Amino acid sequence: MQYRGHHLSTDGDWRQHVVSLEDPQTGLLAEVVFRAIPGLGVLRSFVRLTNGGAAPVVIEAIASLVTAGLPGSGGGGLDDIDVYWADNDWFAENRWQHRPLRELLPDLDGPPHRAPRRGCFTMTSGGSWSTGQHLPMGAVVDRRDGSTWLWEIEHNGAWHWQVGERAPGLYLALLGPTDAEHQWRLVLGIGESFETVPAALAVSPDGFDDAVARLTRYRRAVRRPHPDHTALSLIYNDYMNTLMGDPTTERLLPLIDAAATVGAEYFCIDAGWYAEQDENWWSTVGVWHPSRSRFPGGIEVVLDHIRSRGMVPGLWLEPEAVGVDSPVAADLPVDAFFQRGGVRLEETGRYHLDLRHPAAVAHLDEVVDRLVRDLGVGYLKLDYNVNIGPGTDSGGTSAGVGLLGHNRALLRWLDGVLDRHPHLVVENCGSGAMRADAAMLARLQVQSTSDQEDLLRYAPIAAAAPVLITPEQCGNWAYPQATFTAEEIGFTLCTGLLGRLYLSGHLDRMNPEQLELVARAVTVHKEIRPSLADAVPFWPAGLPAWDDTSICLGMRTPEASYVVVWHRAGDDTELSLPVDHLAGVPVKAEVLFPPRAEVRLHWDAASARLQVRPAAAPSASLIVLRA
C-alpha cells in the first residue's frame, strides 16, 4: 500500500496519529491508528479498512500492528535476546516460558539469498477460548540491559502473533483472526469498512517487570470506570472445594453465617441454583429460574438471609450456553445459535447463542434484568465452559467472521448490562481463565484466575496472574478447610491477599481458632486493598515455574511494598530476593500474615535484598517493606 498522508490530534489524555494508506490496484484504503498517553510508554494500535474500489475485496489477514526495531535490531545482535510467551490450560494457567531467540530462529547468515527468510516464531489461539492454550501476550527482552518490548492483543476471540527476522533485525506482527489460523475470510463489499481488534505494545528500558507495570497502568486507563475497581469488594463463593455446584437452602444458610462472621461483603451462589435436584443441570441450562426442590421456601429466603447478614447476594450464569434439553433451545430461532451448514453446533450437550441475533440479546437482557430487579442480585459470575471451535457460518460468512461478530456483540451486550445496572459487579470466568483477555477485562470487574483445586498448585498461577490481569481484578481462590493445618490455611489465604481475596471453603465447619485466622486475613486484606488499586506487580525471584518449590510475588504501592512468599517443599530454605526499587532505602521488613509466623527476615539496603527464611513447608507469608 502507498502512503497518502497522516494526521495528528488530541483526545483528552490521549495523543493520536493516523496514517492513511491506499492500494492503487484495488482502491482499498487503510487508516493505521496509533494512540498513546504521553509518559506511559504504551502504544495502542488498530487499523480501519475501507473498500474505495469498484469491486469487492477479499481480506484473509490484517495486522493490528506491525513494527520493526525490536531489541537487538539495528546492529545490536540477536544472540542476547530472549522471547517470552505464556502457555495456558484449565487448572494450569499463566505458565510463562522464555528461550533464547537463537534457539527459535537460528542464525542463517551466510551467502546472500534471493528472498528473505521465511521462518518466524508464532503463538496462536485455538477455538473460541481466547486464552485456552496460550495468552495473547509475548515479549522480547535483551539480557544485556533489560530492554523489553511487551505486547498484548486485546480481543476476546481469535488472535495470532509472530516474531521474525528481516534485515537488519526483528519484526513483530500482532493480528486478530486470520484465514490460515482461524477460518476468518472477509469479503469487503464496495464502500464497506472493517476495523481490526486493538493491540498494545509496552516498551521499557528497565526490564520485564517495568514493562508489566506500564501495561498495568495502561489497562487501568482504557477500561470502563466502575466503583469496584477501588472498593475491591471481598467475595465469598460457595463453589470451590465446598458445594461444587450442589447448593440448597440447608447447605447455604450456615455458610452465609460463617462468611459474614469473617467479614465477606458479597456472597455468590455458584452453579446449580437453577436446576432441580433430579435433573442434569449441564444440559438444561438456559432458562435461569431458581430451583424449587433446592429452595423449598424460594431462593428469596437465601438471598434475604445474605442481605440480613450485611452482604450483597450474587448468582452464577453461563449466558452464552443453552443446554440441548432446555426449553430455550426450542423457543429461540435457529439463527440465534451458532451453526455450520445450517445445523446448530452442539458441544458436550450445549448449544451456543449467537449474540448478533436480536432474539438472543433480548433473552439474556430479560434474564439479567429479572435477576437484578426481582431478586435484588448485585453480583453476577459469568462463566464460559465450552470451546465451540472456529465459529459460525450463519449469514453466509466464514466461521471466523461469525465468531468475531459474536465476540463484538458480546462486548456490546456487557456494556449494555453495565449501562443499565452501573453498580452491578460482574466477574469474568471461563472454566477458570480460558477467556481472560483484555477485551473482557476492560469491562468487567473481577477475573477468575483458575479452577485449580489444589492449594499448592494454585500458587504459581496466582503469582503470575498480574502479568495478564491488574492486581485488583485478580480473583484468586482462597479455600481454607477445617481439615487443614494452620499452615495450610495460611497458605491458601496468602494466595488471595495481593489480589482480590476470593473466599470459599467450609467455613461453617471450622473451630473458633481457624475462623479467627481467616478473619485476620480478611482484616489484613481490607487494610491494604486501597493501595492495591494503584499497585504494580514485580517478581523478586522472577516469574514462577510450575514446579518451583518457592514462589514470590511483589506489589509496589506509593505507601509500601508487599511480597508474598509461598514455600511449597524443602527444608532449611533461605531466599535472597532483590527489590531494586528500594535500593539504599532503610526499610523495615515485617510479616503481616499469618500472625506468629516462624519466618526470619533481614533487609540489606546496600544490596537491595530481602533475606527470607520461610517456615517449614508448606507455608506462606505476606511481608511488608516500609520506609
C-alpha positions in Angstrom: 0.0 0.0 0.0 1.1 3.6 -0.7 1.3 6.4 1.8 -1.4 9.1 1.3 -0.9 11.3 4.4 -1.2 11.5 8.2 -3.0 13.4 10.9 -2.2 14.2 14.5 -4.8 15.0 17.1 -5.5 15.1 20.8 -8.3 13.2 22.6 -8.3 14.1 26.3 -5.2 12.5 27.8 -4.5 10.6 24.6 -2.4 11.6 21.6 -3.4 10.1 18.3 -1.5 9.7 15.0 -3.5 8.4 12.0 -1.5 7.3 8.9 -3.5 6.9 5.6 -2.6 4.3 3.0 -4.1 3.2 -0.3 -3.8 0.2 -2.6 -4.0 1.8 -6.1 -4.9 -1.5 -7.7 -8.0 -2.4 -5.6 -8.8 1.0 -4.1 -8.5 -0.4 -0.6 -8.0 2.3 1.9 -6.3 1.9 5.3 -6.1 4.1 8.3 -3.5 3.0 10.8 -4.4 4.5 14.1 -1.7 4.9 16.8 -2.8 6.1 20.3 -0.8 6.8 23.4 -0.8 8.6 26.7 2.4 10.7 27.0 4.8 9.3 29.6 3.1 5.9 29.9 5.3 4.0 27.5 2.5 2.1 25.8 1.2 2.3 22.3 -2.2 1.2 21.2 -2.8 0.4 17.5 -5.6 -0.7 15.2 -6.4 -0.4 11.5 -9.6 0.7 9.7 -10.1 -0.7 6.2 -12.5 0.8 3.6 -13.1 -0.6 0.2 -13.0 2.5 -2.0 -12.7 0.5 -5.2 -15.1 -0.8 -7.8 -15.2 -4.5 -6.7 -15.4 -6.5 -3.5 -12.0 -7.2 -1.8 -11.2 -10.4 0.0 -9.3 -10.0 3.2 -7.6 -13.0 4.7 -5.4 -11.4 7.4 -4.8 -7.8 8.5 -2.4 -6.9 11.3 -3.3 -4.5 14.1 0.3 -3.6 14.5 3.5 -4.5 12.5 6.8 -3.0 13.6 10.5 -3.4 13.4 13.2 -2.1 15.6 12.8 -4.6 18.5 15.7 -5.1 21.0 18.7 -6.5 19.3 17.9 -4.8 15.9 20.0 -2.2 14.2 23.3 -4.0 14.6 23.0 -4.8 18.3 22.9 -8.5 17.6 20.3 -11.1 18.4 22.4 -13.6 20.4 21.4 -11.9 23.7 17.6 -11.7 23.0 15.1 -13.8 24.8 11.5 -14.4 23.7 8.7 -14.7 26.3 5.3 -16.4 25.9 2.8 -18.0 28.2 1.1 -21.3 28.0 -2.4 -21.6 29.4 -4.6 -24.5 30.3 -7.5 -25.5 32.6 -6.1 -25.8 36.1 -2.7 -24.7 34.8 -2.9 -21.0 33.8 -0.2 -18.4 33.3 2.8 -20.6 32.7 5.3 -18.2 31.3 8.2 -19.5 29.3 11.3 -17.9 27.8 14.0 -19.1 25.5 16.9 -17.5 23.7 15.8 -16.2 20.3 18.5 -18.0 18.5 17.1 -21.4 19.7 13.8 -20.4 18.0 15.2 -18.5 15.0 18.6 -19.9 14.1 21.2 -17.6 12.6 21.1 -18.0 8.8 23.8 -15.5 7.9 26.0 -16.7 5.0 25.8 -16.4 1.2 23.1 -14.0 0.2 19.7 -15.4 -0.6 17.4 -14.1 -3.2 14.5 -13.9 -0.7 14.2 -13.1 3.0 14.0 -15.9 5.4 10.5 -17.5 5.8 10.5 -18.7 9.3 9.2 -17.0 12.4 8.1 -17.8 15.9 4.4 -17.7 16.4 1.6 -18.1 19.0 -2.0 -18.7 18.0 -5.3 -19.1 19.8 -7.5 -22.1 19.3 -11.2 -22.1 19.0 -13.5 -19.7 20.9 -11.4 -19.6 24.1 -9.1 -16.6 23.7 -6.7 -17.9 26.4 -7.5 -21.6 26.2 -4.0 -22.6 25.0 -1.8 -19.5 25.3 -2.1 -15.9 26.4 -2.4 -13.3 23.7 0.8 -11.8 25.0 4.5 -12.0 24.5 7.8 -10.2 24.9 11.3 -9.8 23.7 14.0 -9.0 26.3 17.6 -8.0 25.8 19.6 -9.8 28.5 22.4 -7.2 28.4 20.4 -4.2 29.5 16.9 -5.4 30.2 15.3 -3.5 27.3 11.8 -5.0 26.9 9.0 -4.9 24.4 5.9 -6.5 25.9 2.7 -6.8 23.8 -0.9 -7.9 24.1 -3.7 -8.4 21.6 -6.9 -7.0 23.1 -9.5 -9.4 21.9 -12.0 -11.9 23.4 -11.6 -14.3 20.5 -9.1 -15.5 17.9 -5.6 -14.0 17.6 -2.2 -14.6 16.2 1.3 -13.1 16.8 4.6 -13.6 15.3 8.2 -12.6 15.8 10.5 -12.9 12.8 13.8 -11.8 11.4 14.2 -9.4 8.5 17.4 -7.4 7.8 18.5 -5.5 9.8 16.7 -7.1 12.8 13.5 -8.3 14.3 9.9 -7.6 13.4 6.7 -8.1 15.4 3.2 -8.6 13.9 0.0 -8.7 16.0 -3.2 -9.9 14.5 -6.7 -10.8 15.4 -8.3 -13.7 13.5 -6.8 -14.9 10.2 -7.9 -17.2 7.4 -4.9 -19.6 7.7 -5.2 -20.0 11.5 -8.9 -19.4 12.3 -11.1 -19.7 9.1 -11.6 -15.9 9.0 -12.1 -14.7 5.5 -13.8 -11.4 5.0 -15.4 -10.2 1.8 -15.4 -6.4 2.0 -18.0 -5.0 -0.3 -17.8 -1.7 -2.2 -17.9 1.1 0.3 -17.8 -1.2 3.3 -15.4 -0.8 6.2 -13.8 -3.1 8.8 -11.8 -2.3 11.9 -9.2 -4.7 13.4 -9.1 -5.7 17.0 -6.7 -3.4 19.0 -3.3 -4.3 20.2 -1.0 -2.8 22.8 2.8 -2.5 22.9 4.7 -1.6 26.1 8.3 -0.5 25.8 10.7 -0.2 28.8 14.4 0.2 29.1 14.2 -1.2 32.7 13.2 -4.8 32.3 10.2 -7.1 32.1 8.8 -6.1 35.4 8.7 -2.4 34.5 7.1 -3.2 31.1 4.3 -5.1 33.0 4.0 -2.1 35.3 3.5 0.2 32.3 0.9 -2.2 30.8 -0.9 -2.4 34.2 -1.3 1.4 34.2 -2.4 1.4 30.6 -5.1 -1.2 31.4 -6.5 1.0 34.1 -6.6 3.9 31.6 -8.5 2.1 28.9 -11.0 0.1 31.0 -14.6 1.0 31.8 -14.8 3.0 35.1 -16.5 1.2 38.0 -16.6 1.8 41.8 -15.5 -1.7 42.5 -12.1 -1.1 40.9 -11.2 0.9 44.0 -13.5 -0.8 46.5 -12.1 -4.3 45.8 -15.2 -5.9 47.4 -14.5 -9.1 49.3 -16.4 -12.1 47.8 -17.3 -15.5 49.2 -18.3 -18.0 46.6 -19.9 -21.4 47.6 -18.3 -23.5 44.8 -14.6 -24.3 45.1 -14.0 -27.4 47.2 -17.2 -26.6 49.0 -20.7 -27.1 47.5 -19.3 -27.8 44.0 -22.5 -26.8 42.1 -24.9 -28.5 44.5 -26.5 -25.7 46.6 -29.6 -26.0 48.8 -31.1 -23.7 51.4 -29.9 -26.1 54.2 -26.3 -26.1 53.0 -26.2 -22.4 52.2 -27.5 -20.8 55.4 -24.6 -21.9 57.7 -22.1 -20.9 55.0 -23.7 -17.5 54.8 -23.4 -17.0 58.6 -19.8 -18.1 58.6 -18.8 -15.9 55.6 -20.4 -12.9 57.3 -18.6 -13.7 60.5 -15.2 -13.5 58.9 -16.0 -10.3 57.0 -17.2 -11.1 53.5 -19.1 -8.4 51.6 -20.6 -10.3 48.7 -21.9 -13.9 48.8 -22.2 -15.6 45.4 -24.2 -18.8 44.9 -22.4 -20.6 42.1 -23.6 -23.2 39.7 -26.7 -25.4 40.3 -29.1 -22.9 41.8 -31.4 -23.1 38.7 -31.6 -26.9 38.4 -34.0 -29.3 40.0 -32.2 -31.9 42.1 -33.3 -34.8 39.9 -32.2 -33.2 36.6 -28.9 -32.8 34.7 -28.1 -29.1 35.2 -25.5 -29.2 32.5 -27.8 -30.0 29.6 -30.8 -28.0 30.8 -29.3 -24.5 31.4 -30.7 -21.5 29.6 -33.9 -20.5 31.4 -32.3 -19.3 34.6 -35.2 -19.6 37.1 -34.5 -20.7 40.7 -34.9 -24.4 41.5 -37.9 -25.3 43.7 -36.5 -28.5 45.0 -33.3 -26.9 46.2 -35.0 -24.0 47.8 -38.4 -25.2 49.1 -39.2 -21.8 50.5 -37.9 -20.0 47.4 -34.4 -18.7 46.7 -35.6 -15.4 48.2 -35.2 -16.9 51.7 -31.5 -17.5 51.0 -30.9 -14.1 49.3 -32.7 -12.3 52.1 -30.5 -14.1 54.7 -27.4 -12.9 52.8 -28.7 -9.3 52.9 -29.6 -9.7 56.6 -26.0 -10.6 57.3 -24.8 -7.4 55.7 -23.7 -8.9 52.3 -24.7 -8.4 48.7 -26.1 -11.6 47.0 -24.7 -12.9 43.8 -25.5 -15.7 41.3 -23.7 -17.7 38.7 -24.7 -17.6 35.0 -23.3 -19.1 31.8 -25.1 -16.7 29.4 -23.9 -18.0 26.0 -24.8 -21.6 26.8 -28.2 -23.2 26.2 -28.5 -26.9 27.1 -29.8 -29.3 24.4 -32.6 -30.2 26.8 -33.5 -26.6 27.7 -36.8 -25.1 26.6 -34.9 -22.1 25.3 -33.4 -24.3 22.6 -36.9 -24.7 21.1 -38.1 -21.2 21.9 -35.4 -19.2 20.1 -35.0 -19.2 16.3 -32.3 -21.4 14.9 -30.4 -18.3 13.7 -30.0 -17.2 17.3 -27.4 -20.1 17.7 -24.0 -20.9 16.3 -24.4 -23.2 13.3 -22.4 -24.7 10.4 -24.1 -25.6 7.1 -27.5 -24.8 8.6 -27.1 -27.1 11.5 -26.9 -25.9 15.1 -23.5 -26.6 16.6 -23.6 -28.8 19.7 -20.7 -29.3 22.1 -20.9 -31.6 25.1 -24.7 -31.2 25.4 -24.7 -27.4 24.8 -25.8 -25.0 22.1 -24.1 -21.6 21.8 -26.0 -18.4 21.5 -25.1 -16.0 18.7 -25.4 -12.5 20.1 -25.5 -10.9 16.7 -29.2 -12.0 16.7 -31.6 -9.7 18.5 -33.6 -12.6 19.9 -30.5 -13.9 21.7 -29.8 -10.5 23.1 -33.4 -10.0 24.2 -33.4 -13.3 26.0 -30.2 -12.5 28.0 -31.4 -9.0 28.8 -34.6 -10.4 30.2 -32.6 -12.9 32.4 -30.2 -10.3 33.8 -32.8 -7.6 34.4 -35.1 -10.1 36.1 -32.4 -11.3 38.4 -31.3 -7.8 39.4 -34.9 -6.3 39.6 -36.8 -9.2 41.1 -34.2 -11.0 43.2 -32.0 -8.0 44.1 -28.8 -9.6 42.8 -25.8 -7.3 43.0 -23.1 -9.7 41.7 -23.0 -11.9 38.6 -20.4 -14.5 37.9 -20.4 -15.1 34.1 -18.9 -18.4 33.1 -18.0 -19.8 29.7 -17.3 -23.5 29.8 -17.5 -24.7 26.2 -15.0 -24.2 23.4 -17.3 -24.0 20.4 -14.5 -24.1 17.8 -13.7 -21.7 15.0 -17.1 -20.1 14.8 -20.4 -19.9 12.9 -21.2 -19.5 9.3 -24.7 -18.3 9.8 -25.5 -15.5 7.4 -23.2 -16.8 4.7 -19.9 -15.7 6.2 -16.8 -17.7 7.0 -16.8 -19.3 10.5 -14.2 -16.9 11.8 -16.1 -13.8 10.6 -19.1 -15.2 12.5 -17.1 -15.7 15.7 -15.6 -12.2 15.5 -19.1 -10.7 15.0 -20.4 -12.6 18.1 -17.4 -11.6 20.2 -18.0 -8.0 19.4 -21.7 -8.4 20.1 -20.9 -10.0 23.4 -18.9 -6.9 24.4 -21.8 -4.6 23.4 -24.2 -6.7 25.5 -21.9 -6.5 28.5 -21.7 -2.7 28.1 -25.5 -2.6 27.9 -25.8 -4.6 31.1 -23.5 -2.3 33.0 -25.1 0.8 31.5 -28.5 -0.3 32.9 -27.0 -1.6 36.2 -23.9 0.6 36.9 -23.4 -0.8 40.4 -23.7 -4.4 39.5 -20.3 -6.2 40.0 -19.6 -8.7 37.2 -17.0 -11.4 37.3 -15.5 -12.9 34.2 -14.9 -16.7 34.3 -14.3 -19.3 31.6 -13.5 -22.7 33.0 -11.3 -20.6 35.3 -9.3 -18.3 33.0 -9.9 -19.7 29.4 -11.3 -16.3 28.3 -9.2 -13.9 30.4 -8.4 -11.3 27.8 -8.0 -7.6 27.7 -11.3 -7.0 25.9 -13.3 -8.7 28.7 -11.2 -7.2 31.5 -11.7 -3.7 30.1 -15.4 -4.1 31.0 -15.7 -6.5 33.9 -14.5 -6.0 37.5 -13.2 -9.4 38.6 -11.4 -12.2 36.7 -11.3 -15.8 38.0 -7.7 -16.8 37.7 -8.2 -20.6 37.8 -10.4 -23.6 38.7 -7.3 -25.2 40.3 -8.5 -27.1 43.4 -5.0 -27.8 44.9 -3.8 -25.0 47.2 -0.2 -25.8 46.4 -0.6 -25.8 42.6 -2.6 -22.5 42.8 0.5 -20.6 44.0 2.3 -20.3 40.6 -1.0 -19.4 38.9 -1.7 -16.6 41.3 1.8 -15.3 41.3 1.9 -14.9 37.5 -1.6 -13.7 37.1 -0.8 -10.0 37.3 1.2 -10.1 34.1 -2.2 -10.6 32.4 -4.6 -9.0 34.9 -4.5 -5.9 37.0 -4.0 -6.8 40.7 -7.4 -5.5 41.8 -9.1 -7.8 39.2 -7.2 -11.0 40.1 -9.9 -13.2 41.7 -7.6 -15.7 43.4 -9.4 -18.5 45.2 -8.6 -19.0 48.9 -10.4 -22.1 50.2 -9.5 -22.9 53.8 -11.0 -26.0 55.3 -11.5 -27.3 58.8 -9.3 -30.3 57.9 -6.3 -28.1 57.0 -3.4 -27.4 59.3 -2.9 -23.8 60.4 0.0 -23.6 57.9 -2.2 -24.8 55.1 -5.0 -22.3 56.0 -2.4 -19.5 55.9 -1.0 -20.8 52.6 -4.3 -20.7 50.7 -5.3 -17.3 52.3 -2.0 -15.8 51.2 -2.9 -16.7 47.6 -5.6 -14.1 47.7 -4.0 -11.3 49.7 -2.2 -9.4 46.9 -5.1 -9.5 44.5 -8.9 -9.9 45.0 -9.3 -12.2 48.0 -11.9 -14.6 46.8 -13.1 -16.9 49.6 -14.6 -20.3 49.6 -14.3 -23.4 51.8 -16.4 -24.9 54.5 -16.0 -22.1 57.0 -19.1 -23.4 58.7 -17.2 -26.4 59.9 -14.2 -24.5 61.4 -13.4 -24.2 65.0 -13.0 -20.7 66.6 -9.2 -20.6 66.2 -9.5 -21.4 62.5 -12.2 -18.9 61.9 -10.1 -16.2 63.6 -7.2 -17.0 61.3 -9.5 -16.5 58.3 -10.9 -13.3 59.8 -7.4 -12.0 60.4 -6.5 -12.5 56.7 -9.7 -10.6 55.7 -8.8 -7.8 58.0 -5.3 -7.5 56.6 -6.6 -7.6 53.0 -9.1 -4.8 53.8 -6.2 -2.7 55.3 -4.0 -3.0 52.2 -6.6 -3.1 49.4 -6.9 0.6 48.9 -3.3 0.7 47.9 -3.6 -2.4 45.7 -5.9 -0.4 43.4 -2.9 1.6 42.3 -0.2 -1.1 42.8 2.1 -2.5 40.1 3.5 -6.0 40.4 7.1 -7.2 40.5 8.7 -10.6 40.8 11.7 -10.7 43.1 12.6 -14.3 42.2 11.5 -14.0 38.6 8.3 -15.3 37.0 7.4 -18.7 38.7 7.9 -22.0 37.0 5.2 -24.6 37.5 7.4 -26.9 39.8 9.3 -24.2 41.8 9.5 -25.0 45.4 9.5 -21.4 46.5 7.4 -18.7 44.7 7.3 -14.9 45.1 5.0 -12.1 44.1 5.5 -8.5 45.0 3.3 -5.4 44.8 4.7 -1.9 44.7 2.5 0.9 46.0 3.1 4.5 47.0 2.9 3.7 50.7 4.8 0.4 50.9 6.0 -2.7 49.0 4.4 -6.1 49.7 5.8 -9.6 49.0 4.1 -12.9 49.3 6.4 -15.9 49.6 4.9 -19.4 49.1 7.2 -22.2 50.2 5.8 -25.5 48.8 8.6 -28.0 49.6 12.0 -28.4 51.0 13.6 -27.8 54.4 16.0 -25.2 55.7 15.4 -22.8 52.7 16.8 -19.3 52.6 15.8 -16.9 49.8 17.7 -13.8 48.7 15.2 -11.6 47.0 16.2 -8.5 45.0 13.9 -5.5 45.5 15.8 -3.0 43.3 13.3 -0.1 43.6 14.2 0.1 47.4 18.0 0.2 46.9 19.6 2.3 49.6 16.4 2.8 51.5 16.4 1.7 55.2 13.1 -0.1 55.2 11.5 -2.2 57.9 10.5 -5.7 56.9 7.8 -7.5 58.9 5.3 -10.3 58.4 1.7 -9.1 58.1 0.1 -12.5 57.8 -0.1 -15.1 59.2 0.3 -14.0 62.8 3.1 -15.6 64.7 4.6 -16.9 61.5 8.0 -18.6 62.0 9.7 -16.5 59.3 13.1 -14.8 59.6 13.6 -11.6 57.7 16.6 -9.3 57.1 16.8 -6.3 54.8 20.1 -5.2 53.3 19.7 -1.7 51.9 23.1 -1.6 50.2 22.4 -4.7 48.1 18.6 -4.1 48.0 18.0 -7.6 49.0 15.4 -9.2 51.3 16.7 -12.3 53.0 13.8 -14.7 53.9 14.0 -17.9 55.8 10.4 -19.3 55.5 8.6 -21.5 57.9 8.6 -25.3 57.2 6.8 -26.3 54.0 4.0 -25.9 53.1 3.8 -22.4 54.3 3.3 -18.8 53.0 3.6 -15.3 54.4 2.7 -11.8 53.4 5.7 -9.4 54.1 5.5 -5.6 54.1 8.5 -3.3 53.4 8.0 0.2 54.7 10.5 3.1 55.0 
